Amino acid sequence: MNLLQRFQNYISSHHLFSQNDQLFLAVSGGLDSVVLCSLCAESSFNIVILHANFQLRGEESERDEKFVRELGGRFHLRVVVSKFETEKFASDQKISIQEAARNLRYTWFRQVLQEYPVQPGLGRRWILTAHHLDDNIETLLLHFFRGTGISGLRSIPMKQGKIVRPLLFAEKKELHDYATEKKLNWVEDSSNATDKYTRNYIRHQLIPLVSKIFPDPVLNLASNIDRFREIEILYKDAIANRMKKLIEYRGKEIYIPVLKLKKEAALTSVVFELLNEFGFTSAQTKEAINLIDAETGKYILSEKWRLLKNRQWLILSPRNEPSSQIIVIDQFEKKIQFENGLLVFDVLKPEEVQLSAGHSTALLDAGLVRYPLILRKWKPGDYFYPLGMRKKKKLSRFFIDQKLSLIDKEKAWVLEMDKKIIWVVNQRIDDRFKLTPHSENVLKIEMRMG
């Protein structure tokens, strides 16, 4: 069976798209995308060529654009070109050139799908890229060495949203043989020859080295990818069942009971999968597991989320969002916004403090306060030692004594240190942390509305 027949069978057997759909082909001008264009044209699909000029290689970039336009003329296809200021975008976004090019490319693809004029009689729209089997193997190895977990081992998906990759079955050598047979021309990207990019190093150095030991490593790894795809289905089902038993949603926060989590036989995998979607890296999995036996207040961070140990819970919460139910306060934070208002922190000398402050200000012995502090909503069972009293009192009883309404009780927050409530916010401090004649510094916390 020749490449064209295998191409058509692959599309049909995996239901990638239909004869009536409109296909937007990402064509760089290199061998892979030129072959994809030829196969689609031979199969009489409805095609539009897309070419992204990232303007990174000077005259070579302009040469590629000109070549793709001529290729469209050869196949009597419309060519749509977009030019990007990739280096400026990378600098503005503080990301690598490769990441910038990828972001620009796929953002443009989405725009094309939405904005390209509708052609009467045509069905759904798809973006086609020319990723092939060798690309898939390189991606598999990249993911394996980076520790991306089971999901990374199934490598490049053949279909992802509106992106379709109909050449994943074919080796690079097969594409080259087809192009030679059809007398197709293509352009070479000079950056593909350098090993400074990780993917190129794997392609030029690692795989040839492995081939000296194991014959046909590409085909062997391709078989593994197929198995990994099926393993991932079973794995995700198992993880989903465990997550249902483990996690509890409270608003925007996720609570995980420590005692249940400790009993997990596959603890590392469960913790990795739980945290992965919140931006935590595989390297942080061990740190997260260490939190299970850590003291209250310990935490780790991703870019947007915090995993906090609080008594018998691990709590995932957006970092210091006003709507968070638990907010961790570090020593050097001066202002904390939460749903009731703003807390302002300051450290003063005793002589600088006016002791006539009302309940909206807490004056604490700074020498007794250890960070991090936890700002959270009160809960049944909470107790503290109200200022002036030597016996502890439950907050529920304290609120009754203060004649708080049901609404006021629901809005009540506490500031906690090492499982001790040091201030019932806007109400009263704990007697154990009050100022004395021996206090050298004062922690002043002021509650401001709005």
VENZIRA-V189676 format. One record per helix or strand of 3 or more residues. SS is the DSSP state (H for helix, E for strand). FROM is the first residue (numbers start at 0). TO is the last residue. Records with the same first field share a line. If there is no record, write none. Layout:
SS = FROM-TO + FROM-TO
This chain:
H = 2-12 + 30-41 + 58-74 + 85-92 + 96-114 + 132-145 + 149-152 + 171-180 + 189-192 + 197-210 + 216-245 + 257-261 + 266-275 + 281-290 + 349-351 + 365-367 + 394-400 + 405-409 + 430-432
E = 21-25 + 45-52 + 77-82 + 124-127 + 246-249 + 252-256 + 298-300 + 304-309 + 312-317 + 325-328 + 334-337 + 340-347 + 360-364 + 372-376 + 412-416 + 419-423 + 427-429 + 441-447
